[in-house]
Amino acid sequence: MKPFILITNDDGINSKGISVLTRLMLQIGDVTVVAPDSVRSAQSNAITISQPITFQTVEESDSLKRYQCSGTPTDCVKLALGTICTRKPDLLVSGINHGSNAAIAVIYSGTMGAVLEGCENGIPSIGFSISDYEADADFSRFEKYIVEISRKIIESPLPYGYCLNVNCPKGEIKGVKICRQCKGLWVKEFEKRTHPFGTPYYWMTGEFENLEPQSSDTDEWALNNGYISIVPTKIDMTAYEICEEVEKLMC
Amino acid sequence: MKPFILITNDDGINSKGISVLTRLMLQIGDVTVVAPDSVRSAQSNAITISQPITFQTVEESDSLKRYQCSGTPTDCVKLALGTICTRKPDLLVSGINHGSNAAIAVIYSGTMGAVLEGCENGIPSIGFSISDYEADADFSRFEKYIVEISRKIIESPLPYGYCLNVNCPKGEIKGVKICRQCKGLWVKEFEKRTHPFGTPYYWMTGEFENLEPQSSDTDEWALNNGYISIVPTKIDMTAYEICEEVEKLMC
């Protein structure tokens, strides 16, 4: 039986990134797409509990089924696994996100939220993103890597609780690097404006500040130096390395 | 100078939990509250980028300032640090959440989203939650622990990138346990209903399935056995322990 692949994203079902990813995954197996009906960027692992969720069929053929969902990327994965899919996926891929999800972006990203959700459900899960926010971004240089990485993870699934955050640099690709999540934060995040009636409002914007620009083992370094970054990522956020210190302080 | 404490939550500025937390923090220092204007549960680290964010003053005295914000819990922290606060907080506390945020809930929780945001910004940050979803939950048994844990973290801040996820059990408290995040997932998550016009819709619901009910070092075990759970938590989601394995597979 062909591998069964579930696809989602946070840029919405009509984005270029998810159509490229769908075409690539059809080279590997049967595909079901369950994606937001419009843009749901920066939705992290948000879920919809205060209103109902709906979905509509966009396309249904033997090897490709596509559904658009009213909810967040994490809602899409939950709905796909709980309601739409008739068997457990061999792989979940999310993206290709228009924009990098390296460094601390992993905690805000709807793309990676969906990946963590797949991971929690015991499905080999990968997020693919490219350092290009344009709607018509050129994904072609990334394509063979996406297929190769996906095939390898289907053949050799990671242990429970682990997934991959894969980002593609701007320009020519020099190779692939296994990295750690770069330390950094967003600064200068608000632009204040004034409503015609005189009240202030704020647009979120900002710049990423890399707290360790010299370290060559981070995802930011890899992307800035022409490498695809692969960060092995986990859903267990326990800080084992400081448990003893906290124990001494608290008990 | 008195410690300066920033408070937020995901149940909204009018919840009982945040009013109790505000009263407790006023025993320790000067307090600024920046909280959502209504319920924003399960918003994870979602941020608002497609529409502007606004806030209004609710109360402004020497030791207590309160503002309600149109955004998510993470928006509240970003807006507080970028726009509202005139100095860097010595502590950020989020909650007291009406409902447990143990185990995998950490990735969905708006309460913990705000904590991770404070942590990323180098502020000692703690999430407080109680295993009781009632709007009029009784927080009294938890109060002395909240004050004690908060004082300790102000005196001995954790290193950059680390924060605490603190949950209170139902009923009598036997003590405090330092724990790890329990492995588990949500199952049976959807209830299907039919719109008066005949189309289906889905409510998210579900049950938590503990994948390691026998392990006594998890937060779920602590809560089920009468202990306050403290999980040292980190914003670096890199799975260092499988980097070598992924390197062999990919390179």
Interface residues (C-beta under 8 A of the other chain):
Chain A: V39 S41 A42 Q43 S44 N45 A46 I47 T48 I49 S50 P52 I53 T54 T72 T74 D75 K78 L79 G82 T83 I104 V106 I107 Y108 G113 L116 E120 N121 G122 I149 K152 S156 L158 P159 Y160 G161 Y162 L164 V176 I178 R180 Q181 K183 L185 W186 K188 E189 F190 K192 R193 T199 P200 Y201 Y202 W203 M204 I230 V231 P232 T233 K234 I235 D236 M237 T238 A239 Y240 I242 C243 E245 V246 E247 L249 M250 C251
Chain B: V39 S41 A42 Q43 S44 N45 A46 I47 T48 I49 S50 P52 I53 T54 T72 T74 D75 K78 L79 G82 T83 I104 V106 I107 Y108 G113 L116 E120 N121 G122 I149 K152 S156 L158 P159 Y160 G161 Y162 L164 V176 I178 R180 Q181 K183 L185 W186 K188 E189 F190 K192 R193 T199 P200 Y201 Y202 W203 M204 I230 V231 P232 T233 K234 I235 D236 M237 T238 A239 Y240 I242 C243 E245 V246 E247 L249 M250 C251
